[in-house]
Amino acid sequence: MKIQVVVPIKLNNERFPNKNLADLRGKPLCRYLLDTLSAMPGLETTVYCSDEKICSYLPEGVRFFKRSAELDRFSVQRQEIVFSVLRDISADIYVYAHVTNPFLSAQSIQAAIDAVAADGYDSAVGVTEHHTYGWYQGRPINFDRDDLKRSQDIEPVCLEMGLFVFKREVALRNGSVYGDRIKFLPVSDVEAVDINIPQDMAYAERMLERAVNRP
């Protein structure tokens, strides 16, 4: 069973230009996750990018695949990238992760892999769990408004972050990273930090500052 980590990166970011190469406390943002992946034994990691400029930022052992520049369109959808990955890179199981989650841990990545490779799940999705009263289009989604339980007693609302593990056969059949049996893998709020705008980078800087100064 071949497991392949694919890290899609584009350099023409709309909301935060050049964010994936931006400096985060003396290191390019992309290197945080890539360094974590490169240190995990037995994993093959490929950066999936249209611009060879990224190659000078890759740690030892991380490979580069030059994808179509068509995937850099601002309107591109995730399933377009996934289908392109299936055509370009052969594997039985894919780990699909984003460098915009710089603090994602090796432990969470391995737990997601184990869920699919060993525990019988079709896919695993990294999520944060929120014990809060959730509404969608004016209707409650995880509580009964006429029988209001304590927030700690209601089913949590799960929000995706940028970690997905899925079987090739599932993606070919369903056209997405979601299978019939999904493992929702809770990660910490720190791991779920996602860099999309400059303010997110400032927040990540503060987190690193606290980590350095913690007794």
C-alpha positions, 0 to 999 in steps of 0.5 A, a space after each residue: 500500500 503506497 502512501 503519498 503526501 501531496 502538498 499543493 502550493 501556489 504562489 499567486 495568492 489573492 488575499 495575501 500575495 506571496 503568503 506561502 513564502 512569507 517570513 514567519 519568525 525567520 523562516 518561510 511559512 511553507 517550511 513549517 509544515 514541510 519540515 514536519 513532514 520531511 522528519 516523519 519516517 517512511 513518508 514520501 512528500 511531494 510539493 505540487 506547484 506550477 512554479 519552480 521557484 518553490 524548489 529553493 524552499 524545499 527541505 531535503 527529501 521533499 520532491 517537486 512536481 510541476 503541476 499545470 498553471 491552470 490550477 493557479 486560477 483564483 476560481 479553482 476548486 479543490 476537487 479540480 486539484 484532487 483530480 489532477 493529483 490522481 492523474 499525476 501522482 500514483 498512490 493508494 492513499 493520499 495525505 493532502 495538507 496545506 502549508 497554511 497550517 504551519 503548526 499541524 503536528 506529526 502526531 495528528 498527521 500520523 493519526 489520520 493516516 492510521 485511520 485510513 490505512 489501518 482502521 478501515 476508514 475511507 477518509 480522515 479529515 482534521 477538524 476542530 470541535 466546538 461545543 457551541 450552539 450552531 445555526 445554519 440558515 436560521 435553524 439549529 443544527 446541533 441542539 433542540 431550541 425547546 430543550 436547551 442542554 448545557 453547551 458541554 452536553 451538546 454534540 460539537 460542531 466540527 469545522 474542517 482545517 487543512 488535513 485530509 487523508 483519503 483512498 485513491 479509489 474513494 476519490 475516483 468514485 466520489 470525485 472528492 476527498 470524502 468517503 462513506 466512512 469518514 474519521 473526523 480527527 480533532 486537532 488543537 486550536 493551535 494546529 488549526 491556525 490557518 494563514 489566509 490574510 496578513 492578520 493571521 500571520 501576525 497572530 501566528 507570530 504572537 503564538 510563536 513568541 509565547 512559545 519561545 518565552 514560555 518557562 
